């Protein structure tokens, strides 16, 4: 499954047009209330591939995910598109997409927001890749020792070198 964003304008437009003129083969809807948020996700799977470029060899399904809800009392609506070489029910696609977002939220978001990875100015050799590996190691080490919040973990451990070394035992 691959997410299709507006930076793929031709395919993005083809998907939007296709979905306007066809009916989904399966639909899955779920509701979630968590951390001051309410979200309804509607996952629609389409197998009608008319007007989709044949450059996408093996394409069998197109998926639309509509997220509607509130965050801190403010309404929002998002629509995301995916393509896949699988023909599976919308509930299975929904589970896969949520799993991907779990990785995104627990790793990539943490690396960017907590460790400010996107602002790192490393361009020589393998420095950026090496520091990314170190950040992943630190995240896993702290989570393995019971910290859910990496910000709190850093504050708790920052000035306690003995504690940090005890994590390696």
N, C-alpha and C positions, 0 to 999 in steps of 0.2 A: 504494500500500500504506500502510495506517495502523495504527499500534500501538494496541491496545485494552488499557487498564489498568483497575484496580479503580475509578478515578474515573469510569468509565462503567458503573455497577453493573448496569443492565438488560441492556445488550449483552454485557458480560463474562459474566454468568450464562447468557445465551442461548447464547453460544459454548461455554461449558463443558458445558452440557446437550447441545447438538447433537453435540459430539465424543464424548461418552460413548455415544451411541446411533447412531453411524454409523461407517463405515470410510473411511479416507483413500483418495483416488484415486491419489496418488503419495506416496512417502516417499523422503527423501534423508538419509543419515547421513554425517557426516564426523568425523574425529578430528584433534586438534591437540595437539602438545606444544610448549610455548614458555614461556620465562621462569619455570621452576619450576611451570608449570601443565600440567594434562592436562584436555582438554575434549572431550566427545563431544556433537555437536549432531545432533539428529534433527528434521527439518523434515517435517511432515505437512500435506498440502493436502487440504481437503474441499470438495466441490462440492454437498453436501447442505445446502440452506439452509432446511430445514423449521424452524419455530419461531424463525426470525430475523426481527426486526421489518422490515416493508416500508418503514419510514422510510429505510432504507439503499438508496436508488435506485441501480441499477447494480451492486450487490454480486454478485460471481460466485464468489468463493473466500474460504474462511476458512483461516487458517494457524495451526498450533501449532508452536512451537519449544521443544523440551526440551533444556536444557543440563545435563549431568551431568559432574562432574569433581572435581579437587582443586586447591586453591590453597594454597600453602605447607603442603602435607601435610594440609589439612583438606578433607573432602568437602563438596560443595554440589550443589544441584539447583535449577534455575529453569525455570519454564514461562512463555512469553510467547505472546500471541495477536495476530494481525493480521487485517485484512480487506482485500480487494482487488477491484478491478473487472476484474482480469485472470484468464484461465484459462491458466496456464503451468505447466510441471513444477516439482516441489518443488526441484529442483537450481537452477533459475533464481531462485526465491524466496530460497533459501539464499544465493545470490550477492548478491542485492540487499540482504538483511538484513545480511550481513557488511560490505558496502560502506557501509551507513548507520552501523554501529558503528565503522568506520574513521574516518569523519568525527567521530563522537561522541568517540572516543578521542584523535584528533589535534588537535581544535579545541576543542570544548566543555569537555572534561575539563581541558585545559590552561588555558583561560580561567578556569575555576572554581578549580582547585587551585593553579596556578602564579601566576596573577594575582589570585586571590581575588575574582573578578568578582561572585559572588553576594552578597558582604558589602558591596559598594560602596553607599554611602549617598547616591547622587545621585538627586534627584527633581525638580529644576528643569529645565524645558524639555527640550532635547535632549541634556543632558549624558550620561546613561546610554548613549544610542545612539551619541553621538560617541566616547565612551571605548571602547565595544565595537569600533567601527571601528578606532580607534587600536591596540587590543590585537591585532586580527586582522592589521593591517598589520605590527606588530612581529613576530608569530609567523611570518608569511610571509617577512619580510625575513631573520630569523635562520635559518629553514629553508633559504632560498635560498642562504645563505652556509655551508651544510654542517653546521649544528648539529642533531643529532637530539634532544638533551636541552635543553629551553628553560631549565631550572634552571641547567644548566652554562653555557649561553650568557649568561644574565644575570650570573652570577658572573664570567665571563670578560670581559665587555664593560662592566660597570657603571661602572668608573672610568677608562675609556679613551675620551674623547670623540672623539679623532681616528679611532679604530677605528670607532666608531659612524657618524661622518660618511662614512667610506670606503665603508660599505655602501650609501650612497645614490648613489654614482658609477656 
